[in-house]
Amino acid sequence: MSAAAGARPYGSPYLAGFGVGMVLLLAFVVMGRGLGASGGYSSVVATGVAAVAPERAAANPAYAGYLGDGTVHPLKDWVVFELLGVTLGGLLSALVAGRFRVMVERGEGITDRRRLLNALGGGALMGLGAKVARGCTSGQALTGGALLSAGSWLFILAAFGAGYAAAPLFRRQWS
């Protein structure tokens, strides 16, 4: 797809990669831990369940790590603010570059509704995978990779391999 009229060209991926590396290093230095997003989503979900059904949240040990002892609100977790920053930063970047558009990107062989359902289903599977793998892609690949974790390196190799293997199956929907 060509750039929108008046849109600035994309930035250097090398510069962006260097920037992500510096943010990861800064996260280790300032916060004492690396990057990752799935914990933020878990904090938001645990808070929502506790607001709607507090007795269920209290009885579920999966929420205990996110709800804590009640002295600190789970939405004050720095990872929640990381997620907000990533979202607002992406929006600001699109606005500044003149690339912000409300649209559904899809190929000719798929409807808007089908594309949105596929995206929702894929996102749900990624969220489930993040919980099963005990970390999301950013946590596993970036943080675990930087720490030379063998499991993280296997994860990212498997993720890229699965992407390359699945690409031919979905390519016809985008042509």
Summary of the structure (lengths in Angstrom):
residues: 175
radius of gyration: 19.0
end to end distance: 11.5
largest distance: 54.5
contacts: 410
relative contact order: 0.12
helix: 71%
strand: 0%
